[in-house]
């Protein structure tokens, strides 16, 4: 089952985009307004499936910024991606 095709994800994704006013949150940090085209998992799904649908772990981004969060050849986070994990705190603090 492809997670990104599930109704749960579709619903959560639209909630997050609405929360972020359909704008890229990373661009906003630099005073730019860019339309968000996707929702990023701050802690990657591969490593933290339990955070897949936790709002605090989700972030609206433009494609350009999303590409800067992950290393090109793996799911590993870049320094920029890791910055966001620090901003939201440790994984255990995000669970209800
Ligand atoms: Zn952006």
PDB file of the backbone (N, CA, C, O) and the ligand in Angstrom, with CONECT records:
HET     ZN  A 101       1
ATOM      1  N   UNK A   1       0.850  -1.201   0.000  1.00  0.00           N
ATOM      2  CA  UNK A   1       0.000   0.000   0.000  1.00  0.00           C
ATOM      3  C   UNK A   1       0.886   1.251   0.000  1.00  0.00           C
ATOM      4  O   UNK A   1       1.751   1.419   0.860  1.00  0.00           O
ATOM      5  N   UNK A   2       0.654   2.106  -0.965  1.00  0.00           N
ATOM      6  CA  UNK A   2       1.408   3.347  -1.023  1.00  0.00           C
ATOM      7  C   UNK A   2       0.803   4.366  -0.056  1.00  0.00           C
ATOM      8  O   UNK A   2      -0.320   4.835  -0.237  1.00  0.00           O
ATOM      9  N   UNK A   3       1.575   4.689   0.966  1.00  0.00           N
ATOM     10  CA  UNK A   3       1.126   5.620   2.004  1.00  0.00           C
ATOM     11  C   UNK A   3       0.573   6.921   1.413  1.00  0.00           C
ATOM     12  O   UNK A   3      -0.436   7.455   1.873  1.00  0.00           O
ATOM     13  N   UNK A   4       1.258   7.408   0.391  1.00  0.00           N
ATOM     14  CA  UNK A   4       0.880   8.704  -0.179  1.00  0.00           C
ATOM     15  C   UNK A   4      -0.426   8.663  -0.963  1.00  0.00           C
ATOM     16  O   UNK A   4      -0.921   9.694  -1.417  1.00  0.00           O
ATOM     17  N   UNK A   5      -0.981   7.459  -1.119  1.00  0.00           N
ATOM     18  CA  UNK A   5      -2.267   7.342  -1.806  1.00  0.00           C
ATOM     19  C   UNK A   5      -3.406   7.094  -0.824  1.00  0.00           C
ATOM     20  O   UNK A   5      -4.564   6.989  -1.227  1.00  0.00           O
ATOM     21  N   UNK A   6      -3.083   7.001   0.456  1.00  0.00           N
ATOM     22  CA  UNK A   6      -4.132   6.703   1.433  1.00  0.00           C
ATOM     23  C   UNK A   6      -4.983   7.945   1.715  1.00  0.00           C
ATOM     24  O   UNK A   6      -4.537   9.084   1.576  1.00  0.00           O
ATOM     25  N   UNK A   7      -6.218   7.674   2.115  1.00  0.00           N
ATOM     26  CA  UNK A   7      -7.127   8.784   2.446  1.00  0.00           C
ATOM     27  C   UNK A   7      -6.633   9.558   3.658  1.00  0.00           C
ATOM     28  O   UNK A   7      -6.767  10.779   3.728  1.00  0.00           O
ATOM     29  N   UNK A   8      -6.054   8.824   4.619  1.00  0.00           N
ATOM     30  CA  UNK A   8      -5.524   9.485   5.809  1.00  0.00           C
ATOM     31  C   UNK A   8      -4.486  10.530   5.445  1.00  0.00           C
ATOM     32  O   UNK A   8      -4.494  11.647   5.962  1.00  0.00           O
ATOM     33  N   UNK A   9      -3.597  10.149   4.549  1.00  0.00           N
ATOM     34  CA  UNK A   9      -2.558  11.089   4.137  1.00  0.00           C
ATOM     35  C   UNK A   9      -3.158  12.253   3.360  1.00  0.00           C
ATOM     36  O   UNK A   9      -2.826  13.411   3.616  1.00  0.00           O
ATOM     37  N   UNK A  10      -4.041  11.950   2.414  1.00  0.00           N
ATOM     38  CA  UNK A  10      -4.678  13.006   1.614  1.00  0.00           C
ATOM     39  C   UNK A  10      -5.322  14.053   2.523  1.00  0.00           C
ATOM     40  O   UNK A  10      -5.198  15.257   2.302  1.00  0.00           O
ATOM     41  N   UNK A  11      -6.013  13.557   3.549  1.00  0.00           N
ATOM     42  CA  UNK A  11      -6.711  14.445   4.466  1.00  0.00           C
ATOM     43  C   UNK A  11      -5.698  15.268   5.276  1.00  0.00           C
ATOM     44  O   UNK A  11      -5.822  16.488   5.390  1.00  0.00           O
ATOM     45  N   UNK A  12      -4.708  14.584   5.827  1.00  0.00           N
ATOM     46  CA  UNK A  12      -3.702  15.258   6.638  1.00  0.00           C
ATOM     47  C   UNK A  12      -2.942  16.288   5.817  1.00  0.00           C
ATOM     48  O   UNK A  12      -2.682  17.400   6.275  1.00  0.00           O
ATOM     49  N   UNK A  13      -2.595  15.901   4.608  1.00  0.00           N
ATOM     50  CA  UNK A  13      -1.852  16.780   3.723  1.00  0.00           C
ATOM     51  C   UNK A  13      -2.618  18.094   3.494  1.00  0.00           C
ATOM     52  O   UNK A  13      -2.030  19.175   3.550  1.00  0.00           O
ATOM     53  N   UNK A  14      -3.909  17.996   3.240  1.00  0.00           N
ATOM     54  CA  UNK A  14      -4.672  19.209   2.976  1.00  0.00           C
ATOM     55  C   UNK A  14      -4.813  20.054   4.246  1.00  0.00           C
ATOM     56  O   UNK A  14      -4.869  21.281   4.178  1.00  0.00           O
ATOM     57  N   UNK A  15      -4.871  19.387   5.402  1.00  0.00           N
ATOM     58  CA  UNK A  15      -4.927  20.139   6.670  1.00  0.00           C
ATOM     59  C   UNK A  15      -3.630  20.932   6.876  1.00  0.00           C
ATOM     60  O   UNK A  15      -3.660  22.087   7.300  1.00  0.00           O
ATOM     61  N   UNK A  16      -2.507  20.303   6.574  1.00  0.00           N
ATOM     62  CA  UNK A  16      -1.205  20.953   6.782  1.00  0.00           C
ATOM     63  C   UNK A  16      -1.012  22.113   5.796  1.00  0.00           C
ATOM     64  O   UNK A  16      -0.523  23.180   6.167  1.00  0.00           O
ATOM     65  N   UNK A  17      -1.401  21.888   4.541  1.00  0.00           N
ATOM     66  CA  UNK A  17      -1.271  22.965   3.556  1.00  0.00           C
ATOM     67  C   UNK A  17      -2.127  24.161   3.965  1.00  0.00           C
ATOM     68  O   UNK A  17      -1.713  25.312   3.825  1.00  0.00           O
ATOM     69  N   UNK A  18      -3.306  23.876   4.464  1.00  0.00           N
ATOM     70  CA  UNK A  18      -4.188  24.959   4.920  1.00  0.00           C
ATOM     71  C   UNK A  18      -3.557  25.662   6.136  1.00  0.00           C
ATOM     72  O   UNK A  18      -3.540  26.890   6.215  1.00  0.00           O
ATOM     73  N   UNK A  19      -3.037  24.854   7.084  1.00  0.00           N
ATOM     74  CA  UNK A  19      -2.384  25.425   8.278  1.00  0.00           C
ATOM     75  C   UNK A  19      -1.276  26.399   7.874  1.00  0.00           C
ATOM     76  O   UNK A  19      -1.122  27.464   8.471  1.00  0.00           O
ATOM     77  N   UNK A  20      -0.510  26.017   6.852  1.00  0.00           N
ATOM     78  CA  UNK A  20       0.631  26.827   6.422  1.00  0.00           C
ATOM     79  C   UNK A  20       0.253  27.843   5.341  1.00  0.00           C
ATOM     80  O   UNK A  20       1.123  28.444   4.710  1.00  0.00           O
ATOM     81  N   UNK A  21      -1.026  28.021   5.143  1.00  0.00           N
ATOM     82  CA  UNK A  21      -1.551  28.994   4.161  1.00  0.00           C
ATOM     83  C   UNK A  21      -1.030  28.741   2.741  1.00  0.00           C
ATOM     84  O   UNK A  21      -0.870  29.670   1.948  1.00  0.00           O
ATOM     85  N   UNK A  22      -0.773  27.474   2.443  1.00  0.00           N
ATOM     86  CA  UNK A  22      -0.326  27.047   1.108  1.00  0.00           C
ATOM     87  C   UNK A  22       0.996  27.703   0.715  1.00  0.00           C
ATOM     88  O   UNK A  22       1.299  27.852  -0.469  1.00  0.00           O
ATOM     89  N   UNK A  23       1.777  28.093   1.724  1.00  0.00           N
ATOM     90  CA  UNK A  23       3.072  28.718   1.460  1.00  0.00           C
ATOM     91  C   UNK A  23       4.208  27.855   1.987  1.00  0.00           C
ATOM     92  O   UNK A  23       4.067  27.152   2.987  1.00  0.00           O
ATOM     93  N   UNK A  24       5.338  27.926   1.291  1.00  0.00           N
ATOM     94  CA  UNK A  24       6.540  27.202   1.711  1.00  0.00           C
ATOM     95  C   UNK A  24       7.074  27.818   3.007  1.00  0.00           C
ATOM     96  O   UNK A  24       7.351  29.017   3.064  1.00  0.00           O
ATOM     97  N   UNK A  25       7.214  26.995   4.039  1.00  0.00           N
ATOM     98  CA  UNK A  25       7.642  27.497   5.352  1.00  0.00           C
ATOM     99  C   UNK A  25       9.132  27.834   5.375  1.00  0.00           C
ATOM    100  O   UNK A  25       9.566  28.710   6.123  1.00  0.00           O
ATOM    101  N   UNK A  26       9.898  27.145   4.563  1.00  0.00           N
ATOM    102  CA  UNK A  26      11.334  27.423   4.516  1.00  0.00           C
ATOM    103  C   UNK A  26      11.573  28.759   3.807  1.00  0.00           C
ATOM    104  O   UNK A  26      12.359  29.580   4.281  1.00  0.00           O
ATOM    105  N   UNK A  27      10.909  28.976   2.691  1.00  0.00           N
ATOM    106  CA  UNK A  27      11.026  30.272   1.988  1.00  0.00           C
ATOM    107  C   UNK A  27      10.580  31.407   2.903  1.00  0.00           C
ATOM    108  O   UNK A  27      11.176  32.484   2.908  1.00  0.00           O
ATOM    109  N   UNK A  28       9.531  31.155   3.674  1.00  0.00           N
ATOM    110  CA  UNK A  28       8.999  32.191   4.563  1.00  0.00           C
ATOM    111  C   UNK A  28      10.033  32.637   5.595  1.00  0.00           C
ATOM    112  O   UNK A  28      10.065  33.804   5.987  1.00  0.00           O
ATOM    113  N   UNK A  29      10.870  31.710   6.029  1.00  0.00           N
ATOM    114  CA  UNK A  29      11.933  32.061   6.983  1.00  0.00           C
ATOM    115  C   UNK A  29      12.847  33.136   6.421  1.00  0.00           C
ATOM    116  O   UNK A  29      13.459  33.903   7.165  1.00  0.00           O
ATOM    117  N   UNK A  30      12.933  33.181   5.090  1.00  0.00           N
ATOM    118  CA  UNK A  30      13.814  34.146   4.448  1.00  0.00           C
ATOM    119  C   UNK A  30      13.023  35.315   3.858  1.00  0.00           C
ATOM    120  O   UNK A  30      13.532  36.076   3.035  1.00  0.00           O
ATOM    121  N   UNK A  31      11.778  35.440   4.293  1.00  0.00           N
ATOM    122  CA  UNK A  31      10.948  36.558   3.866  1.00  0.00           C
ATOM    123  C   UNK A  31      10.375  36.432   2.466  1.00  0.00           C
ATOM    124  O   UNK A  31       9.862  37.401   1.906  1.00  0.00           O
ATOM    125  N   UNK A  32      10.466  35.236   1.904  1.00  0.00           N
ATOM    126  CA  UNK A  32       9.924  35.022   0.556  1.00  0.00           C
ATOM    127  C   UNK A  32       8.568  34.326   0.644  1.00  0.00           C
ATOM    128  O   UNK A  32       8.344  33.517   1.544  1.00  0.00           O
ATOM    129  N   UNK A  33       7.674  34.632  -0.274  1.00  0.00           N
ATOM    130  CA  UNK A  33       6.396  33.949  -0.340  1.00  0.00           C
ATOM    131  C   UNK A  33       6.379  33.066  -1.577  1.00  0.00           C
ATOM    132  O   UNK A  33       6.403  33.559  -2.705  1.00  0.00           O
ATOM    133  N   UNK A  34       6.338  31.756  -1.358  1.00  0.00           N
ATOM    134  CA  UNK A  34       6.349  30.788  -2.455  1.00  0.00           C
ATOM    135  C   UNK A  34       5.231  29.781  -2.211  1.00  0.00           C
ATOM    136  O   UNK A  34       5.006  29.353  -1.079  1.00  0.00           O
ATOM    137  N   UNK A  35       4.543  29.413  -3.266  1.00  0.00           N
ATOM    138  CA  UNK A  35       3.463  28.443  -3.124  1.00  0.00           C
ATOM    139  C   UNK A  35       4.049  27.081  -2.744  1.00  0.00           C
ATOM    140  O   UNK A  35       4.994  26.604  -3.374  1.00  0.00           O
ATOM    141  N   UNK A  36       3.482  26.467  -1.717  1.00  0.00           N
ATOM    142  CA  UNK A  36       3.927  25.142  -1.301  1.00  0.00           C
ATOM    143  C   UNK A  36       3.358  24.110  -2.271  1.00  0.00           C
ATOM    144  O   UNK A  36       2.193  24.185  -2.662  1.00  0.00           O
ATOM    145  N   UNK A  37       4.191  23.151  -2.651  1.00  0.00           N
ATOM    146  CA  UNK A  37       3.708  22.143  -3.586  1.00  0.00           C
ATOM    147  C   UNK A  37       3.685  20.757  -2.963  1.00  0.00           C
ATOM    148  O   UNK A  37       3.193  19.805  -3.569  1.00  0.00           O
ATOM    149  N   UNK A  38       4.215  20.645  -1.763  1.00  0.00           N
ATOM    150  CA  UNK A  38       4.218  19.335  -1.115  1.00  0.00           C
ATOM    151  C   UNK A  38       4.307  19.477   0.397  1.00  0.00           C
ATOM    152  O   UNK A  38       4.562  20.560   0.924  1.00  0.00           O
ATOM    153  N   UNK A  39       4.090  18.352   1.086  1.00  0.00           N
ATOM    154  CA  UNK A  39       4.211  18.328   2.539  1.00  0.00           C
ATOM    155  C   UNK A  39       5.327  17.351   2.919  1.00  0.00           C
ATOM    156  O   UNK A  39       5.302  16.176   2.551  1.00  0.00           O
ATOM    157  N   UNK A  40       6.280  17.859   3.647  1.00  0.00           N
ATOM    158  CA  UNK A  40       7.506  17.138   4.012  1.00  0.00           C
ATOM    159  C   UNK A  40       7.374  16.540   5.415  1.00  0.00           C
ATOM    160  O   UNK A  40       6.804  17.154   6.317  1.00  0.00           O
ATOM    161  N   UNK A  41       7.921  15.313   5.579  1.00  0.00           N
ATOM    162  CA  UNK A  41       8.038  14.719   6.912  1.00  0.00           C
ATOM    163  C   UNK A  41       9.375  15.154   7.504  1.00  0.00           C
ATOM    164  O   UNK A  41      10.429  14.784   6.987  1.00  0.00           O
ATOM    165  N   UNK A  42       9.344  15.922   8.565  1.00  0.00           N
ATOM    166  CA  UNK A  42      10.579  16.435   9.169  1.00  0.00           C
ATOM    167  C   UNK A  42      11.426  15.260   9.666  1.00  0.00           C
ATOM    168  O   UNK A  42      12.604  15.155   9.323  1.00  0.00           O
ATOM    169  N   UNK A  43      10.827  14.376  10.474  1.00  0.00           N
ATOM    170  CA  UNK A  43      11.464  13.086  10.782  1.00  0.00           C
ATOM    171  C   UNK A  43      10.974  12.108   9.716  1.00  0.00           C
ATOM    172  O   UNK A  43       9.774  11.855   9.618  1.00  0.00           O
ATOM    173  N   UNK A  44      11.895  11.554   8.911  1.00  0.00           N
ATOM    174  CA  UNK A  44      11.497  10.742   7.748  1.00  0.00           C
ATOM    175  C   UNK A  44      10.610   9.548   8.130  1.00  0.00           C
ATOM    176  O   UNK A  44      10.796   8.918   9.171  1.00  0.00           O
ATOM    177  N   UNK A  45       9.664   9.269   7.274  1.00  0.00           N
ATOM    178  CA  UNK A  45       8.737   8.149   7.486  1.00  0.00           C
ATOM    179  C   UNK A  45       9.457   6.818   7.622  1.00  0.00           C
ATOM    180  O   UNK A  45       9.050   5.957   8.402  1.00  0.00           O
ATOM    181  N   UNK A  46      10.529   6.657   6.859  1.00  0.00           N
ATOM    182  CA  UNK A  46      11.273   5.398   6.876  1.00  0.00           C
ATOM    183  C   UNK A  46      11.781   5.088   8.286  1.00  0.00           C
ATOM    184  O   UNK A  46      11.820   3.930   8.702  1.00  0.00           O
ATOM    185  N   UNK A  47      12.166   6.129   9.007  1.00  0.00           N
ATOM    186  CA  UNK A  47      12.742   5.927  10.338  1.00  0.00           C
ATOM    187  C   UNK A  47      11.727   6.115  11.458  1.00  0.00           C
ATOM    188  O   UNK A  47      11.865   5.527  12.530  1.00  0.00           O
ATOM    189  N   UNK A  48      10.715   6.927  11.215  1.00  0.00           N
ATOM    190  CA  UNK A  48       9.728   7.241  12.255  1.00  0.00           C
ATOM    191  C   UNK A  48       8.307   7.109  11.713  1.00  0.00           C
ATOM    192  O   UNK A  48       7.584   8.099  11.608  1.00  0.00           O
ATOM    193  N   UNK A  49       7.905   5.873  11.367  1.00  0.00           N
ATOM    194  CA  UNK A  49       6.555   5.697  10.814  1.00  0.00           C
ATOM    195  C   UNK A  49       5.461   6.176  11.779  1.00  0.00           C
ATOM    196  O   UNK A  49       4.379   6.578  11.352  1.00  0.00           O
ATOM    197  N   UNK A  50       5.757   6.128  13.083  1.00  0.00           N
ATOM    198  CA  UNK A  50       4.749   6.549  14.070  1.00  0.00           C
ATOM    199  C   UNK A  50       4.481   8.057  13.997  1.00  0.00           C
ATOM    200  O   UNK A  50       3.497   8.542  14.555  1.00  0.00           O
ATOM    201  N   UNK A  51       5.361   8.796  13.306  1.00  0.00           N
ATOM    202  CA  UNK A  51       5.161  10.250  13.186  1.00  0.00           C
ATOM    203  C   UNK A  51       4.590  10.653  11.825  1.00  0.00           C
ATOM    204  O   UNK A  51       4.507  11.836  11.497  1.00  0.00           O
ATOM    205  N   UNK A  52       4.200   9.646  11.041  1.00  0.00           N
ATOM    206  CA  UNK A  52       3.736   9.890   9.669  1.00  0.00           C
ATOM    207  C   UNK A  52       2.588  10.880   9.576  1.00  0.00           C
ATOM    208  O   UNK A  52       2.498  11.652   8.621  1.00  0.00           O
ATOM    209  N   UNK A  53       1.710  10.853  10.575  1.00  0.00           N
ATOM    210  CA  UNK A  53       0.506  11.683  10.498  1.00  0.00           C
ATOM    211  C   UNK A  53       0.413  12.677  11.656  1.00  0.00           C
ATOM    212  O   UNK A  53      -0.665  13.176  11.980  1.00  0.00           O
ATOM    213  N   UNK A  54       1.558  12.952  12.270  1.00  0.00           N
ATOM    214  CA  UNK A  54       1.600  13.922  13.374  1.00  0.00           C
ATOM    215  C   UNK A  54       1.854  15.323  12.790  1.00  0.00           C
ATOM    216  O   UNK A  54       2.865  15.560  12.129  1.00  0.00           O
ATOM    217  N   UNK A  55       0.930  16.224  13.046  1.00  0.00           N
ATOM    218  CA  UNK A  55       0.998  17.553  12.408  1.00  0.00           C
ATOM    219  C   UNK A  55       2.324  18.275  12.640  1.00  0.00           C
ATOM    220  O   UNK A  55       2.860  18.905  11.728  1.00  0.00           O
ATOM    221  N   UNK A  56       2.854  18.184  13.869  1.00  0.00           N
ATOM    222  CA  UNK A  56       4.110  18.895  14.159  1.00  0.00           C
ATOM    223  C   UNK A  56       5.277  18.372  13.343  1.00  0.00           C
ATOM    224  O   UNK A  56       6.275  19.067  13.150  1.00  0.00           O
ATOM    225  N   UNK A  57       5.146  17.135  12.863  1.00  0.00           N
ATOM    226  CA  UNK A  57       6.220  16.549  12.059  1.00  0.00           C
ATOM    227  C   UNK A  57       6.078  16.893  10.578  1.00  0.00           C
ATOM    228  O   UNK A  57       6.882  16.445   9.761  1.00  0.00           O
ATOM    229  N   UNK A  58       5.084  17.668  10.231  1.00  0.00           N
ATOM    230  CA  UNK A  58       4.791  17.942   8.827  1.00  0.00           C
ATOM    231  C   UNK A  58       4.966  19.418   8.502  1.00  0.00           C
ATOM    232  O   UNK A  58       4.694  20.300   9.316  1.00  0.00           O
ATOM    233  N   UNK A  59       5.428  19.648   7.286  1.00  0.00           N
ATOM    234  CA  UNK A  59       5.842  20.980   6.894  1.00  0.00           C
ATOM    235  C   UNK A  59       5.547  21.198   5.411  1.00  0.00           C
ATOM    236  O   UNK A  59       5.946  20.395   4.567  1.00  0.00           O
ATOM    237  N   UNK A  60       4.844  22.291   5.099  1.00  0.00           N
ATOM    238  CA  UNK A  60       4.583  22.610   3.698  1.00  0.00           C
ATOM    239  C   UNK A  60       5.827  23.246   3.089  1.00  0.00           C
ATOM    240  O   UNK A  60       6.406  24.175   3.652  1.00  0.00           O
ATOM    241  N   UNK A  61       6.225  22.734   1.938  1.00  0.00           N
ATOM    242  CA  UNK A  61       7.428  23.240   1.271  1.00  0.00           C
ATOM    243  C   UNK A  61       7.213  23.364  -0.226  1.00  0.00           C
ATOM    244  O   UNK A  61       6.328  22.720  -0.790  1.00  0.00           O
ATOM    245  N   UNK A  62       8.030  24.202  -0.873  1.00  0.00           N
ATOM    246  CA  UNK A  62       8.085  24.197  -2.334  1.00  0.00           C
ATOM    247  C   UNK A  62       9.055  23.081  -2.743  1.00  0.00           C
ATOM    248  O   UNK A  62       9.804  22.572  -1.909  1.00  0.00           O
ATOM    249  N   UNK A  63       9.040  22.710  -4.007  1.00  0.00           N
ATOM    250  CA  UNK A  63       9.904  21.613  -4.447  1.00  0.00           C
ATOM    251  C   UNK A  63      11.385  21.913  -4.258  1.00  0.00           C
ATOM    252  O   UNK A  63      12.167  21.039  -3.886  1.00  0.00           O
ATOM    253  N   UNK A  64      11.755  23.162  -4.521  1.00  0.00           N
ATOM    254  CA  UNK A  64      13.159  23.547  -4.402  1.00  0.00           C
ATOM    255  C   UNK A  64      13.647  23.347  -2.972  1.00  0.00           C
ATOM    256  O   UNK A  64      14.713  22.776  -2.743  1.00  0.00           O
ATOM    257  N   UNK A  65      12.858  23.822  -2.015  1.00  0.00           N
ATOM    258  CA  UNK A  65      13.268  23.662  -0.610  1.00  0.00           C
ATOM    259  C   UNK A  65      13.225  22.204  -0.197  1.00  0.00           C
ATOM    260  O   UNK A  65      14.074  21.758   0.575  1.00  0.00           O
ATOM    261  N   UNK A  66      12.248  21.449  -0.696  1.00  0.00           N
ATOM    262  CA  UNK A  66      12.189  20.043  -0.315  1.00  0.00           C
ATOM    263  C   UNK A  66      13.451  19.304  -0.742  1.00  0.00           C
ATOM    264  O   UNK A  66      13.984  18.477  -0.003  1.00  0.00           O
ATOM    265  N   UNK A  67      13.918  19.617  -1.942  1.00  0.00           N
ATOM    266  CA  UNK A  67      15.133  18.957  -2.430  1.00  0.00           C
ATOM    267  C   UNK A  67      16.334  19.278  -1.568  1.00  0.00           C
ATOM    268  O   UNK A  67      17.299  18.514  -1.526  1.00  0.00           O
ATOM    269  N   UNK A  68      16.277  20.417  -0.875  1.00  0.00           N
ATOM    270  CA  UNK A  68      17.400  20.802  -0.009  1.00  0.00           C
ATOM    271  C   UNK A  68      17.352  20.089   1.345  1.00  0.00           C
ATOM    272  O   UNK A  68      18.316  20.141   2.108  1.00  0.00           O
ATOM    273  N   UNK A  69      16.232  19.425   1.643  1.00  0.00           N
ATOM    274  CA  UNK A  69      16.086  18.759   2.940  1.00  0.00           C
ATOM    275  C   UNK A  69      16.644  17.335   2.930  1.00  0.00           C
ATOM    276  O   UNK A  69      17.020  16.800   3.972  1.00  0.00           O
ATOM    277  N   UNK A  70      16.692  16.733   1.749  1.00  0.00           N
ATOM    278  CA  UNK A  70      17.151  15.351   1.631  1.00  0.00           C
ATOM    279  C   UNK A  70      18.405  15.277   0.759  1.00  0.00           C
ATOM    280  O   UNK A  70      18.552  16.025  -0.207  1.00  0.00           O
ATOM    281  N   UNK A  71      19.291  14.372   1.116  1.00  0.00           N
ATOM    282  CA  UNK A  71      20.429  14.103   0.245  1.00  0.00           C
ATOM    283  C   UNK A  71      19.899  13.511  -1.054  1.00  0.00           C
ATOM    284  O   UNK A  71      18.891  12.803  -1.044  1.00  0.00           O
ATOM    285  N   UNK A  72      20.544  13.783  -2.137  1.00  0.00           N
ATOM    286  CA  UNK A  72      20.011  13.426  -3.443  1.00  0.00           C
ATOM    287  C   UNK A  72      19.862  11.922  -3.651  1.00  0.00           C
ATOM    288  O   UNK A  72      18.902  11.460  -4.267  1.00  0.00           O
ATOM    289  N   UNK A  73      20.819  11.172  -3.131  1.00  0.00           N
ATOM    290  CA  UNK A  73      20.821   9.747  -3.445  1.00  0.00           C
ATOM    291  C   UNK A  73      20.245   8.858  -2.339  1.00  0.00           C
ATOM    292  O   UNK A  73      20.156   7.641  -2.507  1.00  0.00           O
ATOM    293  N   UNK A  74      19.857   9.456  -1.216  1.00  0.00           N
ATOM    294  CA  UNK A  74      19.322   8.633  -0.135  1.00  0.00           C
ATOM    295  C   UNK A  74      18.207   9.391   0.564  1.00  0.00           C
ATOM    296  O   UNK A  74      17.869  10.514   0.189  1.00  0.00           O
ATOM    297  N   UNK A  75      17.645   8.765   1.580  1.00  0.00           N
ATOM    298  CA  UNK A  75      16.611   9.447   2.360  1.00  0.00           C
ATOM    299  C   UNK A  75      17.222  10.287   3.476  1.00  0.00           C
ATOM    300  O   UNK A  75      16.506  10.943   4.232  1.00  0.00           O
ATOM    301  N   UNK A  76      18.527  10.262   3.573  1.00  0.00           N
ATOM    302  CA  UNK A  76      19.203  10.973   4.650  1.00  0.00           C
ATOM    303  C   UNK A  76      18.871  12.462   4.611  1.00  0.00           C
ATOM    304  O   UNK A  76      18.740  13.060   3.543  1.00  0.00           O
ATOM    305  N   UNK A  77      18.739  13.036   5.789  1.00  0.00           N
ATOM    306  CA  UNK A  77      18.488  14.463   5.867  1.00  0.00           C
ATOM    307  C   UNK A  77      19.787  15.238   5.683  1.00  0.00           C
ATOM    308  O   UNK A  77      20.856  14.795   6.104  1.00  0.00           O
ATOM    309  N   UNK A  78      19.678  16.386   5.056  1.00  0.00           N
ATOM    310  CA  UNK A  78      20.816  17.296   4.947  1.00  0.00           C
ATOM    311  C   UNK A  78      20.870  18.126   6.231  1.00  0.00           C
ATOM    312  O   UNK A  78      20.020  17.975   7.109  1.00  0.00           O
ATOM    313  N   UNK A  79      21.863  18.994   6.336  1.00  0.00           N
ATOM    314  CA  UNK A  79      21.947  19.877   7.508  1.00  0.00           C
ATOM    315  C   UNK A  79      20.682  20.720   7.630  1.00  0.00           C
ATOM    316  O   UNK A  79      20.187  20.959   8.731  1.00  0.00           O
ATOM    317  N   UNK A  80      20.170  21.163   6.496  1.00  0.00           N
ATOM    318  CA  UNK A  80      18.941  21.950   6.486  1.00  0.00           C
ATOM    319  C   UNK A  80      17.756  21.129   7.010  1.00  0.00           C
ATOM    320  O   UNK A  80      16.917  21.622   7.764  1.00  0.00           O
ATOM    321  N   UNK A  81      17.719  19.882   6.593  1.00  0.00           N
ATOM    322  CA  UNK A  81      16.663  18.992   7.073  1.00  0.00           C
ATOM    323  C   UNK A  81      16.773  18.749   8.569  1.00  0.00           C
ATOM    324  O   UNK A  81      15.772  18.710   9.284  1.00  0.00           O
ATOM    325  N   UNK A  82      18.012  18.586   9.030  1.00  0.00           N
ATOM    326  CA  UNK A  82      18.250  18.350  10.456  1.00  0.00           C
ATOM    327  C   UNK A  82      17.897  19.567  11.311  1.00  0.00           C
ATOM    328  O   UNK A  82      17.464  19.440  12.457  1.00  0.00           O
ATOM    329  N   UNK A  83      18.094  20.758  10.720  1.00  0.00           N
ATOM    330  CA  UNK A  83      17.729  21.989  11.437  1.00  0.00           C
ATOM    331  C   UNK A  83      16.269  21.944  11.895  1.00  0.00           C
ATOM    332  O   UNK A  83      15.941  22.352  13.009  1.00  0.00           O
ATOM    333  N   UNK A  84      15.401  21.437  11.010  1.00  0.00           N
ATOM    334  CA  UNK A  84      13.978  21.390  11.347  1.00  0.00           C
ATOM    335  C   UNK A  84      13.703  20.371  12.445  1.00  0.00           C
ATOM    336  O   UNK A  84      12.811  20.574  13.269  1.00  0.00           O
ATOM    337  N   UNK A  85      14.463  19.276  12.464  1.00  0.00           N
ATOM    338  CA  UNK A  85      14.239  18.308  13.547  1.00  0.00           C
ATOM    339  C   UNK A  85      14.580  18.958  14.887  1.00  0.00           C
ATOM    340  O   UNK A  85      13.927  18.693  15.897  1.00  0.00           O
ATOM    341  N   UNK A  86      15.596  19.802  14.889  1.00  0.00           N
ATOM    342  CA  UNK A  86      15.961  20.494  16.131  1.00  0.00           C
ATOM    343  C   UNK A  86      14.878  21.487  16.520  1.00  0.00           C
ATOM    344  O   UNK A  86      14.563  21.668  17.697  1.00  0.00           O
ATOM    345  N   UNK A  87      14.319  22.121  15.505  1.00  0.00           N
ATOM    346  CA  UNK A  87      13.285  23.127  15.764  1.00  0.00           C
ATOM    347  C   UNK A  87      12.019  22.511  16.400  1.00  0.00           C
ATOM    348  O   UNK A  87      11.368  23.141  17.233  1.00  0.00           O
ATOM    349  N   UNK A  88      11.688  21.298  16.003  1.00  0.00           N
ATOM    350  CA  UNK A  88      10.441  20.708  16.545  1.00  0.00           C
ATOM    351  C   UNK A  88      10.701  19.830  17.776  1.00  0.00           C
ATOM    352  O   UNK A  88       9.754  19.421  18.448  1.00  0.00           O
ATOM    353  N   UNK A  89      11.962  19.538  18.075  1.00  0.00           N
ATOM    354  CA  UNK A  89      12.265  18.764  19.285  1.00  0.00           C
ATOM    355  C   UNK A  89      12.358  17.271  19.028  1.00  0.00           C
ATOM    356  O   UNK A  89      12.125  16.821  17.906  1.00  0.00           O
ATOM    357  N   UNK A  90      12.697  16.500  20.050  1.00  0.00           N
ATOM    358  CA  UNK A  90      12.913  15.056  19.878  1.00  0.00           C
ATOM    359  C   UNK A  90      11.615  14.319  19.497  1.00  0.00           C
ATOM    360  O   UNK A  90      10.521  14.739  19.873  1.00  0.00           O
ATOM    361  N   UNK A  91      11.758  13.214  18.746  1.00  0.00           N
ATOM    362  CA  UNK A  91      10.586  12.467  18.240  1.00  0.00           C
ATOM    363  C   UNK A  91       9.597  12.095  19.334  1.00  0.00           C
ATOM    364  O   UNK A  91       8.386  12.176  19.131  1.00  0.00           O
ATOM    365  N   UNK A  92      10.108  11.689  20.492  1.00  0.00           N
ATOM    366  CA  UNK A  92       9.204  11.244  21.554  1.00  0.00           C
ATOM    367  C   UNK A  92       8.305  12.369  22.054  1.00  0.00           C
ATOM    368  O   UNK A  92       7.196  12.121  22.527  1.00  0.00           O
ATOM    369  N   UNK A  93       8.788  13.611  21.949  1.00  0.00           N
ATOM    370  CA  UNK A  93       7.993  14.745  22.433  1.00  0.00           C
ATOM    371  C   UNK A  93       6.808  15.046  21.512  1.00  0.00           C
ATOM    372  O   UNK A  93       5.911  15.806  21.877  1.00  0.00           O
ATOM    373  N   UNK A  94       6.808  14.445  20.314  1.00  0.00           N
ATOM    374  CA  UNK A  94       5.759  14.747  19.330  1.00  0.00           C
ATOM    375  C   UNK A  94       4.567  13.793  19.429  1.00  0.00           C
ATOM    376  O   UNK A  94       3.486  14.062  18.904  1.00  0.00           O
ATOM    377  N   UNK A  95       4.797  12.675  20.116  1.00  0.00           N
ATOM    378  CA  UNK A  95       3.716  11.690  20.203  1.00  0.00           C
ATOM    379  C   UNK A  95       2.661  12.134  21.221  1.00  0.00           C
ATOM    380  O   UNK A  95       2.997  12.700  22.261  1.00  0.00           O
ATOM    381  N   UNK A  96       1.406  11.880  20.922  1.00  0.00           N
ATOM    382  CA  UNK A  96       0.357  12.323  21.820  1.00  0.00           C
ATOM    383  C   UNK A  96       0.387  11.599  23.181  1.00  0.00           C
ATOM    384  O   UNK A  96      -0.446  11.874  24.045  1.00  0.00           O
TER     385      UNK A  96
HETATM  386 ZN    ZN A 101      10.680  27.080  -0.491  1.00  0.00          ZN
END
